[in-house]
Amino acid sequence: METGTVERDILTSIPVANAPNPLDEMTADPTVATGIAHPAQNLTTETTATHPNPCLLHPANQNPKHTDPDAPPPIDKQKPNFKSTGLLAKETNTVQIGTAAIELKYNEPPDARKPPASQPWRLYIFKGADTLATIELFSRSAWLVGREAAVADLLVEHPSTSKQHAAIQFRHSTKVNEYGDRENKVKPYVVDLGSANGTMLNGEVIEKERYVELRDGDLMKFGLSEREYLVQLPPKGM
């Protein structure tokens, strides 16, 4: 069990802003809105004498403000909106269970990894002094916690918990130490999926939709259930 006051990792997701749409910069040709005829249609000997260079008569070489005052104002076209609506993600996150379609609230991040065999993380479930179950967390990269039995990996049946309440996720990270050596680690995190009654870690409610690092000896509770979930990394050789 770790001691000291080392700061716990809390990871967030940063949305990518939509790039500017090049179509927004396009404007209509002013000759279309005003109805100005091409100079070739009205070119005569008289105008040629007045304007030795016929190119000067082209509307592109004239002041666009000098247009027909009786012409209707140009219509403002609605600009295209390329922002995400969430419909595509909703479609791809739907699983079919029998005749029911269930939308999953959680997807694993790109850095999801199973922990190595040298890190046999376990989860012990207690109710009071009784041990109800032991879960081998290291056997997979993620665990969906909730009371929706059709999709939950770790079923919690208390009515105060949400159908898809939280997730326990192992994530890979690489750090460079002071000597320039790369250190690869796979660490467990818990993330509350916007549940109604929250997730507690060591007696404190964690922020929703934020990955909070789990450490050896941490104690979790979901909703208002009395069951406690002890995260433990057994010593080597056990």
C-alpha positions as CSV (number, residue, x, y, z in Angstrom):
1,M,0.0,0.0,0.0
2,E,1.4,3.4,-1.0
3,T,2.2,6.1,1.5
4,G,3.0,9.8,1.2
5,T,1.2,12.6,-0.6
6,V,2.1,11.8,-4.2
7,E,-0.5,13.5,-6.5
8,R,-3.0,11.2,-8.1
9,D,-3.3,11.2,-11.9
10,I,-6.5,12.8,-13.2
11,L,-6.9,12.6,-17.0
12,T,-9.3,14.6,-19.2
13,S,-10.3,14.5,-22.8
14,I,-9.8,17.6,-25.0
15,P,-12.3,18.2,-27.8
16,V,-10.8,19.0,-31.2
17,A,-12.2,22.3,-32.6
18,N,-13.7,22.1,-36.1
19,A,-11.3,23.4,-38.7
20,P,-12.6,26.4,-40.7
21,N,-14.6,25.5,-43.7
22,P,-13.1,26.8,-47.0
23,L,-16.7,26.9,-48.5
24,D,-17.5,29.7,-46.1
25,E,-15.1,32.0,-47.9
26,M,-16.8,31.7,-51.2
27,T,-19.1,34.6,-52.4
28,A,-21.4,35.0,-55.3
29,D,-20.3,36.8,-58.5
30,P,-21.7,40.4,-58.2
31,T,-22.7,40.3,-61.8
32,V,-25.2,37.6,-61.1
33,A,-27.0,39.6,-58.5
34,T,-27.1,42.9,-60.4
35,G,-27.9,41.6,-63.8
36,I,-25.1,43.6,-65.5
37,A,-24.6,42.5,-69.1
38,H,-21.3,41.4,-70.4
39,P,-19.6,44.4,-72.2
40,A,-19.4,42.3,-75.5
41,Q,-23.2,42.5,-75.8
42,N,-23.3,46.4,-75.8
43,L,-20.0,47.3,-77.3
44,T,-20.4,49.8,-80.2
45,T,-18.2,52.2,-82.2
46,E,-19.2,55.1,-79.9
47,T,-18.3,53.2,-76.7
48,T,-15.1,52.1,-78.3
49,A,-14.2,55.6,-79.1
50,T,-15.0,56.7,-75.5
51,H,-13.1,53.8,-73.9
52,P,-10.1,52.9,-76.1
53,N,-9.5,49.8,-73.9
54,P,-12.7,47.6,-74.0
55,C,-11.5,45.7,-71.0
56,L,-12.3,48.7,-68.8
57,L,-16.0,48.1,-69.4
58,H,-15.9,44.6,-67.7
59,P,-17.8,44.7,-64.4
60,A,-14.7,43.2,-62.6
61,N,-12.8,46.4,-63.4
62,Q,-15.6,48.7,-62.2
63,N,-16.6,49.8,-58.7
64,P,-19.0,47.1,-57.4
65,K,-20.8,49.7,-55.4
66,H,-22.1,51.3,-58.6
67,T,-25.0,48.9,-59.1
68,D,-28.6,49.1,-60.0
69,P,-30.3,50.8,-57.0
70,D,-33.6,49.0,-57.8
71,A,-32.0,45.5,-57.7
72,P,-33.1,43.3,-54.7
73,P,-30.5,42.8,-51.9
74,P,-28.4,39.7,-52.1
75,I,-29.7,36.7,-50.2
76,D,-27.6,35.5,-47.2
77,K,-27.1,31.8,-47.6
78,Q,-27.0,29.6,-44.6
79,K,-23.4,28.5,-43.9
80,P,-22.8,24.7,-43.7
81,N,-22.4,23.3,-40.2
82,F,-19.9,20.5,-39.9
83,K,-20.1,20.1,-36.1
84,S,-20.6,16.6,-34.7
85,T,-24.2,15.8,-33.9
86,G,-23.4,12.6,-32.0
87,L,-25.6,10.5,-34.2
88,L,-22.7,8.6,-35.8
89,A,-21.3,7.7,-32.4
90,K,-24.7,6.8,-31.1
91,E,-25.2,4.4,-34.0
92,T,-21.8,2.7,-33.6
93,N,-22.1,2.4,-29.8
94,T,-25.4,0.5,-30.1
95,V,-25.5,-3.2,-29.3
96,Q,-28.3,-5.6,-30.1
97,I,-29.4,-7.8,-27.2
98,G,-32.3,-9.9,-28.4
99,T,-34.9,-7.5,-29.7
100,A,-33.6,-4.6,-27.6
101,A,-30.9,-2.1,-28.8
102,I,-28.8,-0.8,-26.0
103,E,-26.7,2.3,-26.4
104,L,-23.3,2.0,-24.7
105,K,-22.1,5.1,-22.8
106,Y,-18.4,4.1,-22.8
107,N,-15.7,3.4,-25.3
108,E,-12.1,2.5,-24.5
109,P,-9.5,5.2,-25.2
110,P,-6.7,4.5,-27.7
111,D,-4.1,3.9,-24.9
112,A,-6.2,1.1,-23.4
113,R,-4.0,-1.9,-22.4
114,K,-4.2,-5.1,-20.4
115,P,-1.8,-4.9,-17.5
116,P,1.2,-7.3,-17.7
117,A,1.2,-10.6,-15.9
118,S,3.6,-9.0,-13.3
119,Q,0.8,-6.8,-12.1
120,P,-2.1,-9.0,-11.1
121,W,-4.6,-6.3,-10.0
122,R,-7.6,-7.6,-8.1
123,L,-10.9,-6.2,-6.8
124,Y,-12.3,-7.5,-3.6
125,I,-16.0,-6.9,-2.9
126,F,-17.1,-6.5,0.7
127,K,-20.4,-6.0,2.5
128,G,-19.6,-5.3,6.1
129,A,-17.1,-7.9,7.2
130,D,-18.1,-10.4,4.5
131,T,-16.1,-10.9,1.4
132,L,-18.6,-11.4,-1.5
133,A,-16.4,-11.9,-4.5
134,T,-12.8,-11.5,-5.9
135,I,-12.5,-10.1,-9.4
136,E,-9.3,-10.5,-11.4
137,L,-9.1,-7.0,-12.9
138,F,-5.8,-7.8,-14.8
139,S,-7.7,-10.3,-17.0
140,R,-9.0,-7.5,-19.3
141,S,-8.3,-3.8,-20.1
142,A,-11.7,-2.4,-19.1
143,W,-14.7,-3.2,-16.9
144,L,-18.1,-1.5,-17.3
145,V,-19.8,-1.1,-13.9
146,G,-23.6,-0.8,-13.7
147,R,-26.9,-2.5,-13.1
148,E,-27.8,-3.2,-16.7
149,A,-27.0,-6.9,-16.7
150,A,-27.0,-7.2,-20.5
151,V,-23.9,-5.0,-20.9
152,A,-22.3,-4.6,-17.5
153,D,-19.0,-6.4,-16.8
154,L,-19.3,-5.8,-13.1
155,L,-22.9,-6.0,-12.1
156,V,-24.1,-3.8,-9.2
157,E,-27.8,-4.3,-8.5
158,H,-28.5,-1.6,-6.0
159,P,-31.4,0.7,-7.2
160,S,-29.3,3.8,-6.5
161,T,-26.7,2.9,-9.1
162,S,-27.1,3.8,-12.8
163,K,-27.5,1.3,-15.6
164,Q,-24.1,2.2,-16.9
165,H,-22.6,3.8,-13.8
166,A,-18.8,3.8,-14.1
167,A,-15.8,2.1,-15.8
168,I,-12.5,0.8,-14.5
169,Q,-9.9,1.3,-17.3
170,F,-6.3,0.3,-17.6
171,R,-4.3,2.8,-19.6
172,H,-0.7,2.8,-21.0
173,S,1.6,5.7,-20.6
174,T,5.3,6.4,-21.4
175,K,7.4,8.8,-19.4
176,V,11.1,9.8,-19.7
177,N,13.0,9.9,-16.5
178,E,15.9,12.2,-15.6
179,Y,18.4,10.0,-17.3
180,G,16.5,10.0,-20.6
181,D,15.2,6.4,-20.2
182,R,11.7,5.7,-21.3
183,E,9.4,4.1,-18.7
184,N,6.3,2.3,-19.8
185,K,3.5,1.8,-17.3
186,V,0.0,0.5,-17.4
187,K,-2.1,1.9,-14.6
188,P,-5.8,1.5,-13.5
189,Y,-8.3,4.4,-13.5
190,V,-11.9,4.8,-12.6
191,V,-14.3,7.1,-14.5
192,D,-17.8,8.0,-13.4
193,L,-20.1,8.0,-16.5
194,G,-22.3,10.8,-15.3
195,S,-24.2,8.6,-12.8
196,A,-27.1,10.0,-10.8
197,N,-25.7,9.2,-7.4
198,G,-22.0,9.4,-8.0
199,T,-18.9,7.3,-7.4
200,M,-16.8,7.5,-4.2
201,L,-13.1,6.9,-3.9
202,N,-11.7,6.7,-0.3
203,G,-14.8,8.5,1.0
204,E,-14.8,11.3,-1.5
205,V,-17.1,11.7,-4.5
206,I,-15.0,11.9,-7.7
207,E,-15.7,14.4,-10.5
208,K,-17.9,12.9,-13.3
209,E,-16.4,11.9,-16.6
210,R,-12.8,12.3,-15.5
211,Y,-10.3,9.4,-15.3
212,V,-9.0,9.2,-11.7
213,E,-6.0,7.0,-11.0
214,L,-6.5,3.9,-8.8
215,R,-3.8,2.9,-6.4
216,D,-3.1,-0.2,-4.3
217,G,-5.5,-0.1,-1.3
218,D,-8.1,2.3,-2.7
219,L,-11.7,1.7,-1.7
220,M,-14.6,2.5,-4.0
221,K,-18.3,2.7,-3.6
222,F,-21.0,3.1,-6.3
223,G,-24.2,5.1,-5.7
224,L,-25.7,4.6,-2.2
225,S,-24.8,0.9,-2.0
226,E,-23.1,-0.3,1.1
227,R,-20.9,-2.6,-0.8
228,E,-17.2,-1.6,-0.8
229,Y,-14.7,-2.4,-3.6
230,L,-11.1,-2.7,-2.6
231,V,-8.5,-2.4,-5.3
232,Q,-5.3,-4.3,-4.5
233,L,-2.1,-5.3,-6.2
234,P,-0.9,-8.4,-4.4
235,P,2.8,-8.7,-3.6
236,K,5.0,-10.6,-6.1
237,G,4.8,-14.3,-5.6
238,M,1.2,-14.4,-4.4
